Amino acid sequence: MFFKLKKITLHEIKSAAVYVTPHLPMLQTKRYKFSLLSAFLWVTLFVFVNWFILIVILAVTPLKDYVFAIDSKAVFEQSAKIDQLEKKVRFLRSEIETIINKERKLKYAIILGAEDTTLSKDKKVEKNKVLDSLKKSNIPKKLNEGNILSGITEIISSIIQGDDNPVFVSPSLGIIIKEFDPEKGHFGVDYGIKSGTPVFAISGGMIIFSGFTSDDGYTIIIQHGENYVSIYKHLSVLLKKQRDKVDIGETIALSGNSGYNTSGAHLHLEIWHNGKPIDPKKVIVKN
């Protein structure tokens, strides 16, 4: 059996009404009549008011933490990863600030490398057997590696010149593979030696910088007498620290390939005098 629905006209919809009859035992029953449009507006207003109140409650009270709580393992794992990344960012920021400070110290090391007379007496630090075996604490041991004539020449020169005029010896047993060329920005010489080779102090003095820079890698700068400064770059291990006093021929580091400005294992040596670079080959005693 089929029922045929009667077509409702717009006029009938407008004239339709909604009756509300509250049933309260303590009051007399009364019937309220609303037009369809009026009932729709009241319902819409009621919904919007309730949504507004709910939004305000969630915004200003901790209730939102309970309403929108999601027991999702993926969300907690993502939150943990974010915390780890924030810790790494803070660590990297600290490392970058440290490198920047060392770069700044290196930039002005030569200018600020004057002898500090207020320093305390040299403290002897006990090294392990490996480092002790690398030390070259006296001149004759270093001179024995060369010929006798050059050794005698060096000793005579040191006697004539005295303590104020430093004598320079080779910083390594390697050969020079790149010459001094200041016009092309190469203010020293490169020794072709494999990584881990001992590097010697070319003369006695005080270390005014011992650290890492992004361009030159691990670097040591030594202040000598008569305003001479020697710089050793691209090292792999630093055996001396800032303000250590070293003797001529003493092992100060191991060669390497650190820093951006290098294309292979070698030792870069620079010698500066009165704030200007000089060719190391002109002052180093040949042996």
C-alpha positions in Angstrom: 0.0 0.0 0.0 1.4 3.3 -1.0 0.8 6.7 0.5 0.9 9.7 -1.8 2.6 12.7 -0.1 0.8 16.0 -0.4 2.8 18.8 -1.9 3.5 21.5 0.6 3.5 25.1 -0.6 5.7 28.0 0.6 2.6 29.7 2.0 1.8 26.7 4.1 5.4 26.6 5.5 5.2 30.2 6.5 1.9 29.7 8.2 3.1 26.6 10.0 3.6 26.8 13.8 5.4 25.0 16.6 3.6 24.4 19.9 5.5 23.9 23.1 3.6 22.6 26.1 5.7 22.4 29.3 4.4 19.8 31.8 5.3 21.0 35.3 3.3 19.5 38.3 3.6 22.7 40.4 2.4 25.0 37.6 -0.6 25.2 35.5 -0.1 23.7 32.1 0.2 26.3 29.4 0.7 26.0 25.7 3.1 28.3 23.8 2.9 28.8 20.0 5.8 29.8 17.8 6.0 30.3 14.1 8.3 28.0 12.2 10.7 30.8 11.4 10.7 32.1 15.0 11.4 28.6 16.3 14.3 28.2 13.9 15.9 31.5 14.9 15.6 30.6 18.6 17.2 27.2 18.1 20.0 28.7 16.1 20.6 31.4 18.7 20.7 28.8 21.4 23.3 26.7 19.5 25.6 29.7 18.9 25.4 30.8 22.5 26.3 27.4 23.8 29.2 27.0 21.3 30.5 30.4 22.4 30.3 29.5 26.1 32.1 26.2 25.4 34.9 27.9 23.4 35.5 30.4 26.2 35.6 27.6 28.8 38.1 25.7 26.7 40.3 28.7 26.1 40.6 30.0 29.7 40.5 26.7 31.7 42.6 23.5 31.8 39.5 21.6 30.6 40.9 21.5 27.0 43.7 19.3 28.1 41.1 16.6 29.1 38.7 17.2 26.2 41.3 17.0 23.5 43.6 14.4 25.1 44.9 12.0 22.5 46.4 8.7 23.6 48.6 8.4 20.5 52.0 6.8 20.6 53.1 8.5 17.4 52.3 12.0 18.9 54.4 11.3 22.0 57.3 9.9 19.9 57.2 13.0 17.7 57.2 15.2 20.8 60.3 13.4 22.1 62.1 13.8 18.8 61.4 17.6 18.8 62.9 17.8 22.3 66.0 16.0 21.2 66.3 18.3 18.1 66.0 21.4 20.4 68.8 20.1 22.6 71.0 19.5 19.6 70.3 23.0 18.3 71.3 24.5 21.7 74.5 22.4 21.7 75.4 23.4 18.1 74.7 27.0 19.0 77.1 26.7 21.9 79.8 25.1 19.7 79.4 27.8 17.0 79.9 30.5 19.6 83.0 28.7 20.9 84.5 28.5 17.4 83.7 32.2 16.7 85.5 33.2 19.9 88.5 31.1 18.9 88.5 32.6 15.4 88.5 36.0 17.0 91.4 35.1 19.3 93.3 33.7 16.3 92.7 36.9 14.3 94.4 39.1 16.9 96.8 36.5 18.3 99.8 38.0 16.5 98.9 41.6 17.6 98.4 40.5 21.2 101.3 38.1 21.2 103.7 40.2 23.3 105.5 38.6 26.1 103.5 38.5 29.3 105.8 39.2 32.2 103.1 38.6 34.8 102.8 34.9 34.1 103.8 32.4 36.8 106.7 30.1 36.5 106.5 27.3 34.0 104.6 24.3 35.4 105.8 20.9 34.4 103.0 18.6 33.4 103.5 14.9 33.5 102.5 13.3 30.1 102.0 9.6 29.4 104.8 7.5 28.0 103.7 8.0 24.4 103.8 11.8 24.6 107.1 11.7 26.6 108.7 9.6 23.9 107.8 12.3 21.3 109.4 15.2 23.2 112.6 16.9 21.9 113.7 18.8 24.9 117.3 19.7 23.8 119.0 21.1 20.7 121.7 18.4 20.2 119.1 15.6 19.8 117.5 17.6 17.0 120.8 18.6 15.4 121.9 15.0 15.2 119.3 14.4 12.5 121.3 16.7 10.2 124.9 17.1 9.2 127.7 18.1 11.6 128.5 21.4 9.8 125.0 22.8 10.1 124.8 21.8 13.8 128.1 23.6 14.6 126.8 26.6 12.6 123.6 26.7 14.6 125.4 26.4 18.0 127.9 29.2 17.1 125.0 31.4 15.9 123.1 30.9 19.1 126.1 31.8 21.2 126.8 35.0 19.1 123.2 36.1 18.9 122.3 35.4 22.6 118.9 34.5 24.0 117.1 37.5 22.6 117.7 36.5 18.9 115.9 33.2 18.3 117.4 30.4 16.2 114.9 28.5 14.0 115.0 24.8 13.1 112.8 22.8 10.9 109.4 21.9 12.3 109.3 18.5 10.7 111.4 15.9 8.9 109.3 16.3 5.7 110.2 18.3 2.6 108.6 21.5 1.5 106.0 20.9 -1.2 104.6 24.5 -1.5 106.8 27.6 -1.3 106.2 31.0 0.4 104.0 33.1 -2.0 102.4 36.1 -0.3 101.1 37.5 -3.6 98.7 34.5 -3.8 97.8 34.6 -0.2 100.2 31.8 0.9 102.1 33.3 3.8 104.1 30.3 4.7 105.4 26.9 3.5 103.8 23.5 3.4 105.7 20.4 4.5 104.6 17.1 2.8 104.2 14.8 5.8 101.6 12.1 6.6 99.0 12.6 9.3 100.3 11.9 12.8 103.9 13.0 12.2 105.4 14.9 15.2 105.6 18.7 14.8 108.4 20.5 16.6 108.7 24.1 17.9 111.1 25.9 15.5 112.4 27.9 18.4 111.8 28.4 22.1 109.0 30.6 23.2 105.5 30.8 24.7 102.3 29.4 23.1 99.8 32.2 22.7 97.1 30.2 20.9 96.3 26.5 20.9 92.8 25.6 19.6 90.6 24.9 16.6 89.4 27.2 13.8 87.1 26.3 11.0 89.5 27.4 8.2 92.8 26.3 9.6 91.8 23.4 11.8 93.8 22.7 14.9 96.4 25.5 15.2 99.2 26.5 17.5 100.9 29.9 17.6 104.2 30.5 19.4 105.6 33.9 20.5 109.4 34.0 20.2 111.9 36.6 21.1 112.5 39.8 19.0 108.8 39.9 18.0 108.9 36.6 16.0 105.8 34.5 15.8 105.5 31.0 14.3 102.1 29.5 13.3 101.4 25.7 12.8 98.2 24.8 11.0 96.1 21.8 10.0 97.2 19.7 13.0 95.5 16.6 14.2 96.5 16.5 17.9 97.5 19.4 20.1 100.1 18.4 22.7 100.5 21.8 24.2 98.0 24.4 25.6 97.9 28.2 25.7 100.6 29.8 27.9 102.8 26.7 27.9 106.5 27.5 27.5 108.3 25.3 24.9 112.0 24.7 24.0 113.5 24.6 20.5 112.8 21.3 18.9 110.2 20.2 21.5 107.2 18.3 20.1 104.1 20.5 20.3 101.6 18.6 18.1 100.9 15.9 15.5 100.4 16.8 11.9 97.0 16.2 10.2 94.5 17.4 7.7 92.0 19.5 9.8 90.2 22.6 8.6 88.5 23.7 5.4 91.6 25.3 3.8 93.4 22.0 3.2 93.3 19.4 0.5 95.5 16.7 2.1 97.7 15.8 5.0 100.5 18.3 5.4 101.9 20.9 7.8 101.5 24.6 7.1 104.2 26.8 8.8 104.2 30.6 8.9 106.8 32.9 10.5 105.9 36.5 11.2 108.2 39.3 12.3 107.0 42.6 13.5 103.5 41.9 12.2 104.7 40.9 8.7 105.1 37.4 7.2 108.6 36.3 6.1 109.8 33.3 4.1 110.6 30.5 6.7 113.3 29.2 4.4 115.3 32.4 4.9 115.5 32.0 8.7 115.4 28.3 9.3 118.7 26.6 9.8 119.2 23.9 7.2 120.0 20.5 8.5 
